[in-house]
Amino acid sequence: MAARTKSAKDRPSYRCTECGWTTAKWLGRCPECQAWGTVEEYGAPAVRTTAAGRVSTAALPIGQVDGRQATARTTGVDELDRVLGGGLVPGAVVLLAGEPGVGKSTLLLDVAAKAASEAHRTLYVTGEESASQVRLRADRIDALSDHLYLAAETDLSAVLGHLDEVKPSLLILDSVQTVASPEIDGAPGGMAQVREVAGALIRASKDRGMSTLLVGHVTKDGAIAGPRLLEHLVDVVLHFEGDRHARLRLVRGVKNRYGATDEVGCFELHDEGITGLADPSGLFLTRRDVAVPGTCLTVTLEGRRPLVAEVQALTVDSQIPSPRRTTSGLETSRVSMMLAVLEQRGRISALGKRDIYSATVGGVKLSEPAADLAIALALASAASDTPLPKNLVAIGEVGLAGEVRRVTGVQRRLAEAHRLGFTHALVPGDPGKVPPGMKVTEVADMGDALRVLPRSRRAPKAEEPTG
């Protein structure tokens, strides 16, 4: 009883300075004397400070700190090592998030088998499947190793017990939303549970020098589920992206304390598992012997990696008052803007009353402005039913005034196009060093760019009246 009275006294309350009326929470107007702005806080508990304690390790000049303990170790998957900055650092905690079915578990099971060795054991903990289900997937993708340990647990204390027993160098938890602590109230996946599970595993990783890979769920908007604190606590945040109906998968770094965040890893998902793609540009191209109207190639930058992609467009006569505008792999707003620029600046008036379909090849998504010129040329080629010259790539951002603006990494884009055998490129002014043997045409506006289109078929002239 005494403890309850003491806590009530320590709880802050509010009092009116005019009439002395008290309440447990603040109000803008005193209900007793009807005065405004007179309710103020009083009786707040005293602020306590933390006294200095014993230090665990002495502070050293940064030049004397041993950096060899943070040397990265390869995961066995080159594309993942590229995104991580060389591999997994001992004690690092990596959060990998992605939509259901995109291939997160398949990738991490492959990493678990390739990273396991006699000196570095791997512990794979699954909270979403049984151990037999994971074993079936391991047989299918050939991810078996004598030094890979598998456990199906949803209790945090049991997971920590497995760490004491196996003593792994790499822990993979699939997923952090399925594990719960019995000491914390709330269902698995809640904010309190996710915070407790992540905090416990992060402490264990730092104390043991153990690398940890956590799988995270995403919301319907594509953001990582759970408290934002989870992304702040971990060392690396990776997003696993890809269309479920396409083979291409991208691992994009969002946060990385040990490397750059502009690297992208490319993977191909197939029946036998998932494999890295050192040269993925072939997935985004359609090789033809004869040029087809409505297609144009561009070079996009995914992180620091240049990828050649193909943009396709098709225009047909509309059967409804409001023509259709359908896009796949392209932003609808960018395509609509290119249509307006072509109609107003390029004097192509046939686009406004026709159904227009635009897409990319291979499931790649083009969102950077450098693809504007290729989109505009593909639409113009489809409208005039005239193919663009073969072995042509178009790079540049198009403004509303019709001007073609400079973009970053033009030299890297041209080098990639030249490596794949393209001989002609349309670029903004001042492209820098041009690869030998490649013809580069600088364009200032859409009028210059549209000149690469061969002269379209002319309508037959009307007969002049006689007499």
Summary of the structure (lengths in Angstrom):
residues: 467
radius of gyration: 30.6
end to end distance: 119.4
largest distance: 120.1
contacts: 1450
relative contact order: 0.08
helix: 29%
strand: 26%
